Amino acid sequence: MMQFTLNKTVVHIGKAAPELAAWKSGAGTYEDKEDAFFVADLSDIVNKFRIWKCLLPRVQPFYAVKCNDDPCVLGLLAQLGTGFDCASKGEIQRILDMKVSPNRIIYANPCKQKSYIKYAAKHGVSMMTFDNEIELYKIKATFPNSKLVIRIMPPDDSKSQCQLGMKFGCDPNDAGHLLRIAKELDLNVIGVSFHVGSGCYDATAFSEAVASAHSVFQVAEELGFNFDLLDIGGGFPGQWSDKITFKEICDELTPALDRYFPEGSGVRVIAEPGRYFVASAFTLAVNIIAKRAVPRDNPGGYAVVVDGISRDEEPHYMYYVNDGVYGSFNCLLFDHAEIEPNLLETPEPGVPTYSSSIWGPTCDGLDCIKKQCLLPELNTGEWLVFRNMGAYTMCAASAFNGMPKPHCYHTIHESCWMLLMKLAKSDASDLKLLPVNMKTGHNVPQTEHDSIVLDCDCLRT
């Protein structure tokens, strides 16, 4: 595999997950050869940014750091000019350390630790959300010059996988009460935010929430506020297999914005996408470290397992891999994710498949990745690949049982890399140079390019 050095960073010329797995198996120590790993296609993120700018040109994305805080992702988005949605002092510090201006950060956690508010005040991160009376008094005491955004509950967050209204957001009917308290405390409230829920699957949730936010704008105007910010939150789909497409949401959202907050209204519109940018960009490769054959009438191995089966009995194969629900697959528990195993190579036609289950490496019986699937018989040392693993995976992974977190290799198409080099000297308008299929969001092929596999440091700003 070719490589060269760029700004003291080793850059490998290669392709994607299958080639990286083959390269990995022939390099490093024995342990390194079989360790699980991520492949992040940064070109996918660039494409998503370009689609966003095309379909939602009025809405500035503030990437939700909590979704995936991979350094290369953060550096790339900073270079593309996005803002950042931070939920803690640690996240704010990471973004500020990248030399991102504080005005490109929103502290979008309605319930904040006092010391974190003081940190935001010290570093000029003035835009932050609130949704209750006690928070207003806390902010008055710690950061009275902040720019506040009142977070309201959406009219109906049952149209999403992860509902947030049970924890955050005030009832829009109570917004007037909170705004009157803010007025009495001489606090500067500049706008409204909402979040329809993570993984939204009904586009009408956005238009209904925009209408609800507009009613709060009217209440604020009556109280003497001059709101100039609308934050439409997150909930945007991040992979092509989602129940709803990004374009379908935009087709519903754009008319609502034009109706309630037209361009001439002076209202700036931002959003807090997370999974939209990263879900489809990351692929996880795991190695089969152990294997058991059990009777097929014992699916998943949950009943009493009998080792050894007769030759005339079809087996159920239990595969143990080196990442699990305590690691990158925590998305199965926390994010309602649906995952499918893929092989590095397509099996020959006619190869039989068997009832199979996939298990993580820890000693906990809960650590089951897939209870039932059909796979050809595999052997230890072979690889399984899981696509669409960029959202709420590595960010919440633990090292339970001493299991290591997978390393991440970053790839980018050569054309996108050259474009980013131009952006370092100009602005994001050059992104229009690459055509994109708006239906799928993928690049329209021009010529075949190798990919560039790079270290995280080369994209830090």
VEXKOL-763904 format. One record per residue (C-alpha): z, y, x; residue number from 1. Coordinates in nm, 2 decimals, decimal comma, padded with zeros to 4 digits. Example, Ala and Ser with C-alpha at 12.3 -4.5 7.8 and 13.67 -1.06 7.14 Angstrom:
<recs>
     up  north   east seq
  00,78 -00,45  01,23   1
  00,71 -00,11  01,37   2
</recs>
This chain:
<recs>
     up  north   east seq
  00,00  00,00  00,00   1
 -00,10  00,34  00,14   2
  00,15  00,61  00,19   3
  00,18  00,96  00,34   4
  00,44  01,22  00,38   5
  00,46  01,54  00,18   6
  00,73  01,79  00,25   7
  00,95  01,52  00,41   8
  00,90  01,30  00,11   9
  00,73  00,96  00,14  10
  00,45  00,93 -00,12  11
  00,30  00,59 -00,20  12
 -00,05  00,55 -00,34  13
 -00,06  00,27 -00,59  14
 -00,08  00,21 -00,96  15
  00,19  00,11 -01,22  16
  00,45 -00,15 -01,31  17
  00,26 -00,47 -01,22  18
  00,14 -00,34 -00,88  19
  00,49 -00,20 -00,82  20
  00,65 -00,53 -00,90  21
  00,42 -00,71 -00,66  22
  00,48 -00,45 -00,39  23
  00,86 -00,46 -00,45  24
  00,86 -00,84 -00,42  25
  00,72 -00,82 -00,07  26
  00,93 -00,53  00,06  27
  01,29 -00,46  00,13  28
  01,58 -00,71  00,15  29
  01,59 -01,02 -00,07  30
  01,83 -00,85 -00,31  31
  01,59 -00,55 -00,34  32
  01,30 -00,78 -00,42  33
  01,45 -00,90 -00,74  34
  01,64 -00,59 -00,86  35
  01,54 -00,44 -01,19  36
  01,36 -00,11 -01,17  37
  01,20  00,17 -01,38  38
  00,86  00,31 -01,35  39
  00,83  00,67 -01,47  40
  00,47  00,80 -01,54  41
  00,51  01,17 -01,50  42
  00,15  01,22 -01,62  43
  00,27  01,11 -01,97  44
  00,53  01,39 -01,97  45
  00,26  01,65 -01,86  46
  00,04  01,52 -02,15  47
  00,32  01,56 -02,40  48
  00,38  01,91 -02,28  49
  00,02  02,00 -02,33  50
  00,01  01,85 -02,68  51
  00,33  02,05 -02,77  52
  00,17  02,37 -02,65  53
 -00,15  02,29 -02,85  54
  00,02  02,19 -03,18  55
  00,33  02,41 -03,17  56
  00,23  02,71 -02,96  57
  00,49  02,93 -03,11  58
  00,78  02,70 -03,04  59
  00,93  02,70 -02,69  60
  01,08  02,35 -02,60  61
  01,43  02,34 -02,46  62
  01,45  01,99 -02,32  63
  01,76  01,79 -02,43  64
  01,91  01,69 -02,09  65
  02,13  01,43 -02,24  66
  01,83  01,22 -02,34  67
  01,73  01,14 -01,98  68
  01,86  01,34 -01,68  69
  01,63  01,18 -01,42  70
  01,59  01,45 -01,14  71
  01,21  01,41 -01,14  72
  01,19  01,47 -01,51  73
  01,41  01,78 -01,50  74
  01,22  01,92 -01,20  75
  00,89  01,86 -01,37  76
  00,99  02,02 -01,69  77
  01,14  02,31 -01,50  78
  00,81  02,36 -01,32  79
  00,62  02,34 -01,65  80
  00,84  02,63 -01,78  81
  01,05  02,46 -02,05  82
  01,40  02,57 -02,14  83
  01,70  02,32 -02,14  84
  01,94  02,22 -02,40  85
  02,27  02,14 -02,23  86
  02,58  02,00 -02,38  87
  02,84  02,03 -02,10  88
  02,94  02,20 -01,78  89
  02,79  01,92 -01,58  90
  02,45  01,95 -01,75  91
  02,45  02,33 -01,71  92
  02,53  02,30 -01,34  93
  02,25  02,05 -01,28  94
  02,00  02,29 -01,43  95
  02,13  02,60 -01,26  96
  02,12  02,40 -00,93  97
  01,75  02,37 -00,98  98
  01,73  02,76 -00,97  99
  01,64  02,77 -01,34 100
  01,73  03,11 -01,50 101
  02,04  03,10 -01,72 102
  01,83  03,25 -02,00 103
  01,63  02,93 -02,01 104
  01,95  02,74 -02,11 105
  02,11  02,70 -02,45 106
  02,46  02,55 -02,46 107
  02,39  02,35 -02,77 108
  02,73  02,18 -02,83 109
  02,91  02,34 -03,13 110
  03,25  02,21 -03,01 111
  03,31  02,31 -02,65 112
  03,59  02,27 -02,39 113
  03,74  02,61 -02,30 114
  03,69  02,57 -01,93 115
  03,32  02,48 -01,99 116
  03,28  02,81 -02,19 117
  03,43  03,00 -01,90 118
  03,19  02,83 -01,66 119
  02,90  02,93 -01,88 120
  03,03  03,29 -01,89 121
  03,07  03,30 -01,52 122
  02,71  03,19 -01,46 123
  02,54  03,39 -01,73 124
  02,46  03,11 -01,98 125
  02,52  03,32 -02,28 126
  02,33  03,14 -02,56 127
  02,55  02,89 -02,74 128
  02,60  02,73 -03,08 129
  02,90  02,71 -03,31 130
  02,97  02,56 -03,66 131
  03,33  02,63 -03,74 132
  03,59  02,91 -03,75 133
  03,82  02,78 -03,47 134
  03,52  02,78 -03,23 135
  03,47  03,15 -03,30 136
  03,82  03,24 -03,20 137
  03,79  03,02 -02,89 138
  03,47  03,20 -02,79 139
  03,61  03,54 -02,86 140
  03,89  03,46 -02,62 141
  03,67  03,32 -02,34 142
  03,32  03,46 -02,37 143
  03,31  03,76 -02,62 144
  02,97  03,88 -02,49 145
  02,80  03,55 -02,56 146
  02,49  03,52 -02,79 147
  02,59  03,29 -03,07 148
  02,37  03,06 -03,28 149
  02,52  02,93 -03,60 150
  02,44  02,56 -03,65 151
  02,39  02,44 -04,01 152
  02,35  02,09 -04,15 153
  02,01  02,00 -04,26 154
  01,96  01,95 -04,64 155
  01,91  01,58 -04,59 156
  01,96  01,40 -04,26 157
  01,91  01,05 -04,41 158
  01,55  01,08 -04,30 159
  01,64  01,00 -03,93 160
  01,77  00,70 -03,73 161
  02,07  00,88 -03,59 162
  02,23  01,12 -03,84 163
  02,42  01,41 -03,68 164
  02,53  01,60 -03,99 165
  02,85  01,39 -04,02 166
  02,97  01,55 -03,69 167
  02,80  01,88 -03,64 168
  02,67  02,17 -03,85 169
  02,83  02,38 -04,13 170
  02,72  02,36 -04,49 171
  02,46  02,64 -04,54 172
  02,67  02,76 -04,83 173
  02,96  02,82 -04,59 174
  02,76  03,01 -04,34 175
  02,84  03,35 -04,50 176
  03,21  03,28 -04,45 177
  03,17  03,21 -04,08 178
  02,94  03,50 -04,03 179
  03,19  03,74 -04,19 180
  03,46  03,61 -03,94 181
  03,21  03,66 -03,65 182
  03,15  04,02 -03,77 183
  03,53  04,09 -03,79 184
  03,56  03,95 -03,43 185
  03,27  04,17 -03,32 186
  03,08  03,87 -03,19 187
  02,70  03,87 -03,14 188
  02,54  03,61 -03,36 189
  02,16  03,60 -03,30 190
  02,03  03,32 -03,51 191
  02,04  02,98 -03,67 192
  02,00  02,63 -03,54 193
  01,97  02,29 -03,71 194
  01,90  01,93 -03,61 195
  01,74  01,70 -03,87 196
  01,87  01,39 -03,68 197
  01,75  01,20 -03,38 198
  01,44  00,98 -03,45 199
  01,33  01,16 -03,77 200
  01,08  00,96 -03,97 201
  01,01  01,20 -04,26 202
  00,83  01,52 -04,17 203
  00,96  01,70 -04,49 204
  01,30  01,70 -04,32 205
  01,18  01,98 -04,10 206
  01,02  02,20 -04,36 207
  01,33  02,17 -04,59 208
  01,56  02,26 -04,30 209
  01,34  02,57 -04,21 210
  01,37  02,69 -04,57 211
  01,75  02,63 -04,56 212
  01,77  02,83 -04,23 213
  01,58  03,12 -04,39 214
  01,84  03,15 -04,66 215
  02,11  03,19 -04,39 216
  01,89  03,46 -04,23 217
  01,90  03,64 -04,56 218
  02,28  03,62 -04,58 219
  02,31  03,74 -04,22 220
  02,09  04,04 -04,30 221
  02,32  04,14 -04,59 222
  02,61  04,13 -04,35 223
  02,45  04,35 -04,10 224
  02,33  04,10 -03,85 225
  01,98  04,12 -03,70 226
  01,89  03,76 -03,63 227
  01,59  03,70 -03,40 228
  01,62  03,33 -03,31 229
  01,55  03,01 -03,49 230
  01,63  02,68 -03,32 231
  01,47  02,38 -03,50 232
  01,65  02,12 -03,29 233
  01,51  01,78 -03,20 234
  01,42  01,46 -03,38 235
  01,05  01,45 -03,27 236
  00,89  01,11 -03,21 237
  00,85  01,00 -02,85 238
  00,62  00,69 -02,86 239
  00,30  00,60 -03,03 240
  00,45  00,32 -03,23 241
  00,70  00,54 -03,41 242
  00,70  00,55 -03,79 243
  00,57  00,91 -03,79 244
  00,35  01,10 -03,54 245
  00,42  01,43 -03,38 246
  00,11  01,57 -03,54 247
  00,23  01,47 -03,89 248
  00,55  01,66 -03,82 249
  00,36  01,97 -03,69 250
  00,13  01,96 -04,00 251
  00,45  01,99 -04,22 252
  00,65  02,22 -03,99 253
  00,38  02,48 -03,90 254
  00,32  02,60 -04,26 255
  00,70  02,63 -04,32 256
  00,74  02,84 -04,00 257
  00,44  03,06 -04,11 258
  00,59  03,11 -04,45 259
  00,95  03,18 -04,37 260
  00,92  03,31 -04,01 261
  00,57  03,45 -03,96 262
  00,47  03,56 -03,62 263
  00,52  03,93 -03,70 264
  00,88  03,87 -03,81 265
  01,01  03,91 -03,46 266
  01,19  03,58 -03,47 267
  01,16  03,36 -03,16 268
  01,14  02,99 -03,23 269
  01,28  02,72 -03,00 270
  01,34  02,35 -03,02 271
  01,54  02,08 -02,85 272
  01,31  01,78 -02,80 273
  01,44  01,49 -02,59 274
  01,28  01,16 -02,66 275
  00,95  01,33 -02,74 276
  00,90  01,40 -02,37 277
  01,04  01,09 -02,20 278
  01,04  00,79 -02,44 279
  00,69  00,66 -02,36 280
  00,69  00,77 -02,00 281
  00,93  00,50 -01,87 282
  00,88  00,13 -01,83 283
  01,16 -00,11 -01,73 284
  01,09 -00,42 -01,53 285
  01,36 -00,69 -01,52 286
  01,38 -01,01 -01,32 287
  01,47 -01,35 -01,47 288
  01,77 -01,45 -01,26 289
  01,87 -01,77 -01,45 290
  01,74 -01,99 -01,73 291
  01,88 -02,25 -01,97 292
  01,71 -02,49 -02,21 293
  01,90 -02,57 -02,53 294
  01,81 -02,75 -02,85 295
  01,58 -02,54 -03,07 296
  01,82 -02,57 -03,37 297
  02,07 -02,36 -03,17 298
  01,87 -02,03 -03,17 299
  02,01 -01,77 -02,93 300
  02,27 -02,01 -02,80 301
  02,54 -01,88 -03,04 302
  02,65 -02,22 -03,16 303
  02,78 -02,49 -02,92 304
  02,53 -02,52 -02,64 305
  02,43 -02,87 -02,54 306
  02,28 -02,88 -02,19 307
  02,00 -03,12 -02,15 308
  01,76 -03,20 -02,43 309
  01,54 -03,51 -02,50 310
  01,18 -03,50 -02,39 311
  01,05 -03,52 -02,75 312
  01,26 -03,23 -02,87 313
  01,11 -02,88 -02,83 314
  01,36 -02,65 -02,64 315
  01,49 -02,30 -02,70 316
  01,49 -02,12 -02,37 317
  01,76 -01,87 -02,28 318
  01,65 -01,63 -02,01 319
  01,91 -01,42 -01,82 320
  01,78 -01,10 -01,66 321
  01,94 -00,84 -01,43 322
  01,98 -00,55 -01,68 323
  02,14 -00,56 -02,02 324
  02,32 -00,38 -02,30 325
  02,59 -00,24 -02,07 326
  02,30 -00,10 -01,86 327
  01,96  00,04 -01,96 328
  01,96 -00,16 -02,29 329
  02,26  00,03 -02,43 330
  01,99  00,19 -02,65 331
  02,01 -00,13 -02,86 332
  02,37 -00,04 -02,95 333
  02,36  00,34 -02,95 334
  02,01  00,44 -03,04 335
  01,89  00,17 -03,29 336
  01,61  00,09 -03,04 337
  01,35 -00,18 -03,11 338
  01,23 -00,34 -02,79 339
  00,97 -00,61 -02,71 340
  00,93 -00,81 -02,39 341
  00,60 -00,81 -02,21 342
  00,47 -01,02 -01,93 343
  00,32 -00,87 -01,62 344
  00,01 -01,08 -01,66 345
 -00,16 -01,20 -01,99 346
 -00,12 -01,58 -02,02 347
 -00,42 -01,80 -02,03 348
 -00,55 -01,88 -02,38 349
 -00,38 -02,18 -02,53 350
 -00,06 -02,16 -02,33 351
  00,22 -02,27 -02,56 352
  00,50 -02,04 -02,66 353
  00,86 -02,14 -02,72 354
  01,16 -02,00 -02,91 355
  01,34 -01,78 -02,66 356
  01,62 -01,54 -02,62 357
  01,69 -01,28 -02,35 358
  02,04 -01,21 -02,21 359
  02,18 -00,95 -01,98 360
  02,36 -01,03 -01,65 361
  02,73 -00,96 -01,75 362
  02,99 -01,21 -01,85 363
  03,01 -01,07 -02,21 364
  02,86 -01,26 -02,49 365
  02,77 -00,93 -02,65 366
  02,52 -00,88 -02,37 367
  02,21 -01,01 -02,56 368
  01,89 -00,81 -02,54 369
  01,67 -01,02 -02,77 370
  01,81 -01,30 -03,00 371
  01,48 -01,45 -03,09 372
  01,12 -01,41 -02,95 373
  00,83 -01,63 -02,86 374
  00,74 -01,66 -02,49 375
  00,56 -01,91 -02,27 376
  00,79 -02,10 -02,05 377
  00,89 -01,87 -01,77 378
  01,07 -01,94 -01,44 379
  01,34 -01,77 -01,25 380
  01,20 -01,50 -01,03 381
  00,94 -01,39 -01,28 382
  00,94 -01,04 -01,44 383
  00,96 -00,91 -01,79 384
  00,85 -00,56 -01,87 385
  00,98 -00,33 -02,15 386
  00,78 -00,02 -02,24 387
  00,90  00,30 -02,41 388
  01,24  00,29 -02,23 389
  01,27  00,66 -02,14 390
  01,50  00,79 -02,41 391
  01,88  00,72 -02,41 392
  01,86  00,43 -02,17 393
  01,95  00,50 -01,80 394
  02,15  00,81 -01,90 395
  02,41  00,61 -02,08 396
  02,41  00,30 -01,85 397
  02,72  00,17 -01,69 398
  02,79 -00,05 -01,39 399
  03,01 -00,29 -01,59 400
  03,08 -00,61 -01,40 401
  02,96 -00,44 -01,09 402
  02,60 -00,47 -01,20 403
  02,38 -00,20 -01,03 404
  02,17  00,05 -01,23 405
  01,79  00,01 -01,18 406
  01,62  00,23 -00,93 407
  01,34  00,45 -01,07 408
  00,99  00,48 -00,91 409
  00,78  00,78 -01,02 410
  00,41  00,77 -01,06 411
  00,16  01,05 -01,15 412
 -00,21  01,05 -01,19 413
 -00,38  01,23 -00,90 414
 -00,54  01,49 -01,13 415
 -00,20  01,58 -01,28 416
 -00,04  01,60 -00,93 417
 -00,31  01,84 -00,81 418
 -00,25  02,04 -01,13 419
  00,12  02,07 -01,06 420
  00,05  02,19 -00,71 421
 -00,16  02,47 -00,87 422
  00,12  02,55 -01,12 423
  00,35  02,61 -00,83 424
  00,13  02,91 -00,74 425
  00,03  03,02 -01,09 426
  00,14  02,94 -01,44 427
  00,12  02,67 -01,71 428
 -00,21  02,81 -01,85 429
 -00,39  02,58 -01,60 430
 -00,28  02,28 -01,81 431
 -00,58  02,34 -02,03 432
 -00,80  02,21 -01,75 433
 -00,74  01,85 -01,84 434
 -00,88  01,73 -02,18 435
 -00,65  01,52 -02,40 436
 -00,70  01,30 -02,70 437
 -00,49  01,47 -02,97 438
 -00,47  01,16 -03,18 439
 -00,31  00,94 -02,91 440
 -00,19  01,20 -02,67 441
 -00,35  01,02 -02,38 442
 -00,58  01,17 -02,11 443
 -00,95  01,15 -02,18 444
 -01,07  00,95 -01,88 445
 -01,29  01,14 -01,64 446
 -01,29  00,93 -01,32 447
 -01,06  00,65 -01,22 448
 -00,77  00,78 -01,01 449
 -00,50  00,61 -00,82 450
 -00,15  00,70 -00,90 451
  00,10  00,87 -00,68 452
  00,44  00,71 -00,64 453
  00,69  00,98 -00,53 454
  01,04  01,05 -00,45 455
  01,24  01,27 -00,68 456
  01,29  01,55 -00,42 457
  00,93  01,65 -00,42 458
  00,95  01,80 -00,78 459
  01,28  01,99 -00,74 460
  01,23  02,36 -00,78 461
</recs>
